Each structure stands twice: as C-alpha cells, then as structure tokens.
Amino acid sequence: TEKPTEKPTEKPTEPPVKQEDKFMELLEMCSLELEDIKVNQMMFVDADEESLTCEIYCYQKDSTGLFTQQIGPFNGYIGSAGIDKMVAPYEEKTPTGLFKIEYAFGTKGDPGTPLEYTQFTDADYWITDPNSQNYNRWMTTYDGGDWTTSQWLFEYTVSYPYAIVMNYNRNPVDRSQGSAKFIHVSYAPTKGGIGMSESDILTLLYWLNPSDKPYIAIAK
C-alpha cells in the first residue's frame, strides 16, 4: 500500500503590525501608504493655513515595524503666505511634499546632533537668486558670485541659531520653484520654512539620526 502524501507544513505568516491610529491618519493626510515608508524616522507637519500654524509629529520605527511618537508633538509656524505644492521664488509659502532631512547648520556651535552640522562663518551664503547657476545652494565664498540676492547666513542669529536643511528643490534645482525652506527658529509665521522654538529645535536635533534616514512630510 502507498503511504499517503504528506503536505508540506507552511510557516504561519506573521500578522502585520497594527500601527497607531494617529500615524495612519497622518499618512492619509499626506496621501502616503504605509508601504511608501522605507525609513525609520518620520516627521509629519500638519499645517493650518488659516492660522498659519502647524503641529509637528515625530515617529520612530522599532524592530517590529511599529512607528511610535518619540518626541513632541510640537507647535510651529508655516509661511506667512500659506502652504502649497507650487512655490515660486521669493514667495513666502511653505511647500507641501515628502522631503529627506539632509543636514543641520547654524550661527551657534554643534549642539551634539547626530546629523552632520556646520557652524556658519562670515563667508556662508544661501543663494536665493533664481537667475544664478547656484540657486538654492549653500555657497562659502569671500569673492561673491553670479547672484544678486542671497541670505548671508552668518547674520541670521535670530532665525538660524540652529536650522535643518530638507531636500526641497535641491536635486535637481528648478529655478521656477522656491528656495531656502528650512526648519528653523521662529515664533511667528515664516518666509516659507517651518518655524519652531529654539528649545524644540534642539530636542529635534538630538533625536534626528542619519542612520535612520529621516524624512519630513508636509501637508495641510
């Protein structure tokens, strides 16, 4: 007699991790799916265009795949002209979208952030002239260049004691889009960046880690 054929046993699949309701709500607000998030640190900016304020949420993914709030939420400000996907040069709007956190800099010394950090010298400029070949780039020079407008970063002691650069209109640069949209210190609506208190920026700087590939999603 033939032995009955044995069916191979399949390892039961692990049920997907149930994410917090608030995290899923923020993903939906930003038109993102959970599968879109390939990083371990996510920031969300929930903007209110009427009041020009925002709430900033910071999530960390653990070894099980669960995202939980690690710091915040923080209160902040958006651009004085509101928020939009399309932002023209010099327009004081905050851009919506999903952006990589690149590095940090400021007029003050490195506070101990895991991010790459540079303290400004009097040779540091951020180019805001859309006609320049160096538009929306950080330049270090004492010799000037092909621009007529820029931010002399060294003198931004109030707004940029600490600031965080996100990959907005950076690679490649579109000269029809805005420039110099940072996460920085502000206690009122900004020129298009995300404004936070200095103490909250410091908390954020201590938390952000390039090994976790942090991103920021901005929506309204």
C-alpha positions in Angstrom: 0.0 0.0 0.0 1.1 3.5 -0.8 1.8 5.9 2.0 -0.4 9.0 2.0 1.3 12.0 0.5 2.3 14.4 3.3 1.5 18.0 2.7 4.4 20.4 3.4 3.8 22.4 6.5 3.9 26.2 5.9 5.3 28.5 8.5 2.4 30.7 9.5 2.8 34.3 8.3 3.2 37.0 10.9 0.2 39.3 11.1 1.1 42.9 10.1 1.9 45.2 12.9 -1.0 47.4 13.8 0.1 51.0 13.6 -1.3 53.7 15.8 -4.4 55.4 14.5 -2.7 58.8 14.6 0.2 57.6 12.5 -2.2 56.2 9.9 -4.2 59.4 10.0 -1.1 61.4 9.3 -0.1 59.1 6.4 -3.6 59.6 4.9 -3.3 63.4 5.3 -0.1 63.3 3.3 -1.5 60.9 0.6 1.0 58.2 1.6 0.7 54.5 2.1 2.4 52.5 4.8 4.3 50.7 2.1 5.8 54.1 0.9 7.7 54.5 4.2 11.1 52.8 3.9 12.8 54.8 6.7 13.0 54.5 10.5 12.3 58.2 11.3 9.3 60.2 10.0 8.3 63.7 10.7 4.8 65.0 9.8 3.8 68.6 9.6 0.0 69.2 9.9 -0.5 72.7 8.7 -3.4 75.1 9.3 -3.5 77.6 6.5 -6.0 79.9 8.3 -3.9 80.4 11.4 -0.5 79.8 9.7 0.4 77.4 12.5 1.2 73.7 12.4 1.7 70.7 14.6 4.9 68.6 14.1 4.9 64.9 14.9 8.0 62.7 15.1 7.8 58.9 14.8 10.4 56.2 15.2 10.1 52.7 13.8 11.1 49.9 16.2 12.4 46.4 15.4 8.9 45.0 15.0 8.0 47.7 12.4 5.8 49.7 14.7 6.0 53.5 14.5 5.6 55.4 17.8 5.9 59.0 18.8 9.3 59.6 20.4 9.3 63.3 20.9 6.7 66.1 20.5 4.2 66.8 19.1 5.5 70.4 18.7 3.7 73.6 17.8 5.1 75.6 15.0 4.5 78.0 12.1 4.3 77.9 8.4 5.0 80.6 5.7 3.2 83.9 6.0 1.6 83.3 2.5 0.3 79.9 3.4 1.2 76.5 2.1 1.1 74.9 -1.4 2.7 72.3 -3.7 3.9 75.0 -6.1 6.0 77.8 -4.5 7.6 80.5 -6.7 11.0 82.1 -6.0 10.7 84.7 -3.2 7.2 83.5 -2.3 6.7 83.2 1.4 4.8 79.9 1.2 5.7 76.5 2.7 6.0 73.7 0.2 4.0 70.5 0.6 5.5 67.1 -0.1 7.9 64.5 1.2 11.5 65.6 1.7 14.6 63.9 3.0 16.3 65.5 6.0 19.8 66.4 4.8 21.9 68.2 7.5 21.9 71.0 10.0 23.8 74.2 10.4 23.6 77.5 12.4 25.2 80.5 13.9 25.8 78.6 17.1 28.1 75.6 17.5 27.2 72.0 17.1 24.7 71.2 20.0 25.6 67.5 19.8 23.2 66.4 17.0 23.8 63.1 15.2 23.2 65.0 11.9 26.1 66.5 10.0 26.4 70.0 11.4 28.3 73.2 10.4 28.6 76.5 12.3 28.4 79.5 9.9 31.3 81.8 9.1 31.0 85.2 7.6 31.7 83.6 4.2 28.5 81.5 4.1 25.6 82.4 1.8 22.4 80.7 0.7 21.6 81.7 -2.9 18.1 82.9 -3.5 18.5 84.5 -7.0 16.8 82.2 -9.5 19.0 83.5 -12.3 22.1 82.2 -10.6 23.7 78.9 -11.5 24.0 78.3 -7.8 20.3 78.9 -7.0 19.1 77.3 -3.8 22.6 76.2 -2.9 24.8 76.9 0.1 28.0 78.8 -1.0 31.1 79.6 1.0 33.0 82.4 -0.6 34.5 85.8 0.1 34.6 86.7 -3.6 30.9 86.9 -4.4 29.3 85.2 -7.4 26.7 85.3 -10.2 23.8 86.2 -7.8 22.1 89.4 -6.8 20.2 88.1 -3.9 21.2 85.7 -1.1 20.9 85.1 2.6 24.1 85.9 4.4 23.7 83.1 6.9 26.2 84.5 9.4 23.8 87.3 10.3 20.7 85.2 10.9 21.3 84.9 14.6 17.6 85.0 15.4 16.2 82.6 12.8 19.2 80.3 12.3 20.9 79.7 15.6 20.1 76.2 14.6 18.4 75.2 11.3 17.8 71.9 9.5 18.0 71.6 5.7 15.5 69.4 3.9 15.8 68.2 0.3 13.3 70.7 -1.1 14.1 71.8 -4.7 17.7 70.6 -4.3 18.5 67.7 -6.7 17.8 68.8 -9.3 17.1 72.5 -8.7 14.1 74.0 -10.5 14.5 77.8 -10.9 10.7 78.3 -11.1 10.4 76.9 -7.5 11.3 78.4 -4.2 14.5 78.3 -2.1 15.8 78.4 1.4 12.9 76.5 3.0 14.4 75.3 6.3 13.2 74.0 9.6 14.4 76.9 11.8 13.7 79.0 14.9 10.6 81.2 14.7 7.9 82.4 17.0 5.7 83.7 14.2 4.8 82.9 10.5 7.9 82.4 8.4 9.2 83.3 5.0 8.3 79.7 3.9 10.2 77.4 6.3 8.9 75.5 9.3 9.2 77.6 12.4 9.8 76.1 15.9 11.0 77.3 19.2 14.7 77.1 19.8 14.2 74.5 22.6 12.1 72.3 20.4 14.6 72.6 17.5 17.3 71.3 19.9 15.1 68.4 21.0 14.6 67.6 17.3 18.3 67.8 16.6 19.2 65.4 19.4 16.6 62.9 18.0 17.3 63.0 14.3 19.8 60.4 13.2 21.1 60.0 9.6 21.4 56.2 10.1 17.6 56.2 10.4 17.2 58.1 7.1 14.8 60.7 8.4 12.1 62.3 6.1 9.6 65.0 6.6 6.1 65.0 5.1 4.3 68.4 5.0 0.6 68.7 4.3 -2.5 70.7 5.2 
